[in-house]
Structure formats: C-alpha cells, structure tokens
Amino acid sequence: MKISKFQAGAGILGLAMTAGLVMGDLPAAKPAFAQSGHTIQVPANFRTDYEFLGAWAVSGDADTGGKIGQHIVYASPGTVTAYRKTGKFPDGTVLVKELFNGKTEDLTTGSATSAAELAGYFVMVKDAAGNKTGPLWGDGWGWAFFAADDTRQTTTKDYKAECLACHEPVRDTDLIYSYAYPVLKP
C-alpha cells in the first residue's frame, strides 16, 4: 500500500502528539503571571491552563453579598509540584479564586448547592522577595478582587483594609488556607 507524504506526515504528527500526552509533556500555559508591571489582572484561560487547587462551599460571605456560594480555586502551572517539594508557594505563583453565588435545590441525594452566577474573582500573586510595591502588594503577595464583568480592573484599593483580615487566621501558612487543598498534600 502506498501512502502520500501528507498521510505519512499526519501519522507521524499524531504519534508525536500522542506520545507527548502519554509522557505528560503537555504544553505550558500562556503566561503564568497575572501581572503586567505591578498591575494584577485575571489571567486569560486560567480554567484550562491552570491547575485545579480545590473548592470551598461558603454559607454566605461578603464577596457574594451574604448569599450561599462556591469558591473554585486554581493555581498557575507547576505550583502543586513545587509546593509538595518545599511546603511553600514559589515566587510568581498565581492563585485565582472564582466566586459563584450558589443555587440550592433538593435532589434525590438530598439538598445540594451548585455554582450559579459568577460573583467575581480574587487573584493573588506570590512576591516572596517583596519586590512589588503599592497598595495591592505586601505580606509576600499581590492581592486583587475583580467584579464578574471586569477582569482587567480590580476594585481593590488597599489589600490591608480589604483582603488581609480574611487571611490573617492562616498567617502561619503564608496567609493561604492550604490545609483545605488536599492536592497540596504529599
């Protein structure tokens, strides 16, 4: 059987792609950093390019206007592996928390709450050396909240006044509730 150069090339490309996926050689995410200079933004494609870190069920908080909600948390590529090795978030780590209002309904399994409308995003960027300055940077992180309809402009004016109080209880774990993310455990 004779095959064309196109068929041979397509076959080789298919094998190479399959081998890459099997070997775990997935393409790297487009930039793993959420900042441009000292400005923090919600990274594009974080749902597909970032690692799923974990989720929280929230029984009403300030970010969801007191409504029941869900927080879905993602980390920049390589974060989980690095954290498992060192027990620390590496410099440049980006954490993205999607905040959803919840929809509770009675199902055959009982009462269940699922993510409904998006309420906003909370982004943190690890700055271990403290090189970034300004009202969104300090305590080893960059901090920013974004409304659901604007991922380019944060509503946060001062992380100390608007973000730090919620993270203070876990200061001894780098201000992150890391115990709640089983994927970080070795």
RODO-2510 file (C-alpha; in nm, 4 decimals, decimal comma):
residues 186
     n   res          X          Y          Z
     1     m     0,0000     0,0000     0,0000
     2     k     0,1344     0,3394    -0,0969
     3     i     0,0757     0,6387     0,1318
     4     s     0,1177     1,0043     0,0438
     5     k     0,3657     1,2397     0,2096
     6     f     0,0669     1,4143     0,3674
     7     q    -0,0653     1,0901     0,5191
     8     a     0,2805     0,9984     0,6484
     9     g     0,3311     1,3448     0,7975
    10     a    -0,0116     1,3399     0,9603
    11     g     0,0558     0,9950     1,1042
    12     i     0,3926     1,0985     1,2463
    13     l     0,2422     1,4170     1,3920
    14     g    -0,0400     1,2140     1,5501
    15     l     0,2067     0,9695     1,7058
    16     a     0,4245     1,2503     1,8352
    17     m     0,1258     1,4262     1,9891
    18     t     0,0001     1,1046     2,1476
    19     a     0,3456     1,0258     2,2840
    20     g     0,3698     1,3750     2,4272
    21     l     0,0354     1,3433     2,6035
    22     v     0,1145     0,9975     2,7376
    23     m     0,4527     1,1147     2,8637
    24     g     0,2890     1,4111     3,0374
    25     d     0,4626     1,6622     2,8137
    26     l     0,1682     1,8981     2,7937
    27     p     0,2147     2,2481     2,6546
    28     a     0,2879     2,5144     2,9133
    29     a     0,0197     2,7687     2,9940
    30     k     0,0411     3,1050     2,8346
    31     p     0,1971     3,3352     3,0794
    32     a     0,1745     3,2014     3,4295
    33     f     0,1843     3,5510     3,5700
    34     a    -0,1167     3,7698     3,6282
    35     q     0,0657     4,0959     3,6493
    36     s     0,1877     4,3486     3,3972
    37     g     0,4379     4,5570     3,5911
    38     h     0,2685     4,5991     3,9279
    39     t    -0,0859     4,5702     3,7926
    40     i    -0,2689     4,2488     3,8759
    41     q    -0,5181     4,1035     3,6292
    42     v    -0,7232     3,7867     3,5992
    43     p    -0,5120     3,5576     3,3782
    44     a    -0,6643     3,4568     3,0450
    45     n    -0,7557     3,0894     3,0079
    46     f    -0,6898     3,0066     3,3746
    47     r    -0,9683     2,7449     3,3742
    48     t    -0,7865     2,5399     3,1103
    49     d    -0,4218     2,6362     3,1613
    50     y    -0,4009     2,6418     3,5408
    51     e    -0,4118     2,3568     3,7925
    52     f    -0,7309     2,2961     3,9898
    53     l    -0,6377     2,3529     4,3543
    54     g    -0,9695     2,2972     4,5300
    55     a    -1,3151     2,4299     4,6107
    56     w    -1,4983     2,5783     4,9061
    57     a    -1,8655     2,5793     4,9952
    58     v    -1,9429     2,9131     5,1566
    59     s    -2,2521     2,9733     5,3665
    60     g    -2,2713     3,3427     5,2915
    61     d    -1,9842     3,5898     5,2781
    62     a    -1,9115     3,9489     5,1867
    63     d    -1,7882     3,8604     4,8361
    64     t    -2,1235     3,7018     4,7452
    65     g    -2,3416     3,9583     4,9191
    66     g    -2,4158     3,7178     5,2027
    67     k    -2,5513     3,4509     4,9670
    68     i    -2,4511     3,0863     4,9793
    69     g    -2,1716     3,0394     4,7338
    70     q    -1,8868     2,8378     4,5982
    71     h    -1,5230     2,9330     4,5600
    72     i    -1,3299     2,7432     4,2916
    73     v    -0,9512     2,7869     4,3208
    74     y    -0,6853     2,7454     4,0511
    75     a    -0,3037     2,7743     4,0681
    76     s    -0,0527     2,8600     3,7978
    77     p     0,1167     2,5630     3,6286
    78     g     0,3783     2,3862     3,8397
    79     t     0,2519     2,5242     4,1700
    80     v     0,1296     2,1941     4,3130
    81     t     0,4533     2,0064     4,2355
    82     a     0,6681     2,2872     4,3755
    83     y     0,4557     2,3173     4,6918
    84     r     0,4730     1,9415     4,7546
    85     k     0,8534     1,9568     4,7352
    86     t     0,9077     2,2625     4,9556
    87     g     0,5879     2,3260     5,1503
    88     k     0,5896     2,6818     5,0123
    89     f     0,4327     2,8635     4,7208
    90     p     0,7103     2,9578     4,4783
    91     d     0,7716     3,3179     4,3805
    92     g     0,5441     3,4133     4,0921
    93     t     0,2687     3,1675     4,1886
    94     v    -0,0709     3,2940     4,0782
    95     l    -0,3842     3,1825     4,2626
    96     v    -0,7232     3,2551     4,1064
    97     k    -1,0409     3,2101     4,3082
    98     e    -1,3691     3,2214     4,1184
    99     l    -1,6577     3,3261     4,3396
   100     f    -2,0015     3,1958     4,2483
   101     n    -2,3389     3,2572     4,4036
   102     g    -2,4905     2,9201     4,4853
   103     k    -2,8107     2,7615     4,3698
   104     t    -2,9556     2,5206     4,6266
   105     e    -3,2112     2,2590     4,5280
   106     d    -3,3497     1,9324     4,6561
   107     l    -3,2187     1,6367     4,4597
   108     t    -3,2644     1,2635     4,5019
   109     t    -2,9414     1,2622     4,7057
   110     g    -3,0610     1,5427     4,9319
   111     s    -3,0225     1,9185     4,9366
   112     a    -2,7350     2,0273     4,7098
   113     t    -2,5790     2,3616     4,6194
   114     s    -2,4131     2,4173     4,2841
   115     a    -2,2368     2,7139     4,1300
   116     a    -2,4806     2,9562     3,9661
   117     e    -2,3967     3,3097     3,8531
   118     l    -2,0392     3,4344     3,8771
   119     a    -1,9919     3,6919     4,1552
   120     g    -1,6267     3,7832     4,0912
   121     y    -1,2623     3,6801     4,1041
   122     f    -0,9926     3,7074     4,3676
   123     v    -0,6325     3,6896     4,2422
   124     m    -0,3153     3,6570     4,4497
   125     v     0,0388     3,6710     4,3094
   126     k     0,3316     3,5453     4,5207
   127     d     0,6006     3,8093     4,5687
   128     a     0,8382     3,6327     4,8076
   129     a     1,1142     3,8905     4,7762
   130     g     0,8794     4,1847     4,8267
   131     n     0,9917     4,3485     4,5014
   132     k     0,6497     4,4860     4,4122
   133     t     0,5205     4,7958     4,5848
   134     g     0,1910     4,9743     4,6134
   135     p    -0,1417     4,9354     4,7933
   136     l    -0,2085     4,5895     4,6393
   137     w     0,1281     4,4411     4,7392
   138     g     0,2547     4,3265     5,0775
   139     d     0,2917     4,0377     5,3203
   140     g     0,4516     3,8364     5,0385
   141     w     0,1593     3,8607     4,7969
   142     g    -0,0215     4,0792     4,5460
   143     w    -0,3954     4,0983     4,6225
   144     a    -0,6869     4,1947     4,3963
   145     f    -1,0630     4,1418     4,3716
   146     f    -1,2423     4,1784     4,0372
   147     a    -1,6120     4,2151     3,9636
   148     a    -1,7542     3,9388     3,7447
   149     d    -1,7931     4,1719     3,4475
   150     d    -1,4430     4,3286     3,4528
   151     t    -1,1344     4,1067     3,4692
   152     r    -0,8939     4,3867     3,3755
   153     q    -0,9574     4,6425     3,6509
   154     t    -0,9524     4,5469     4,0173
   155     t    -1,1925     4,7038     4,2632
   156     t    -0,9373     4,6589     4,5435
   157     k    -0,7795     4,9840     4,6607
   158     d    -0,5841     4,8652     4,9667
   159     y    -0,5164     4,4990     5,0428
   160     k    -0,4588     4,5694     5,4138
   161     a    -0,8085     4,7136     5,4535
   162     e    -0,9934     4,4864     5,2081
   163     c    -0,8182     4,1473     5,1980
   164     l    -0,5849     4,0822     5,4878
   165     a    -0,8429     4,0315     5,7644
   166     c    -0,9823     3,7184     5,5949
   167     h    -0,6334     3,5694     5,5596
   168     e    -0,4941     3,6674     5,8987
   169     p    -0,6082     3,3417     6,0684
   170     v    -0,3660     3,1494     5,8437
   171     r    -0,0645     3,3768     5,8661
   172     d     0,1475     3,0787     5,9748
   173     t     0,0746     2,9078     5,6391
   174     d     0,1697     3,2044     5,4204
   175     l    -0,1784     3,3572     5,4513
   176     i    -0,3314     3,0716     5,2491
   177     y    -0,5795     2,8136     5,3790
   178     s    -0,3539     2,5420     5,2381
   179     y    -0,4938     2,2732     5,4699
   180     a    -0,8153     2,2843     5,2657
   181     y    -0,6444     2,1788     4,9419
   182     p    -0,5804     1,8020     4,9518
   183     v    -0,3879     1,8215     4,6254
   184     l    -0,1072     2,0060     4,8092
   185     k    -0,0531     1,7175     5,0487
   186     p     0,2275     1,4747     4,9573
***
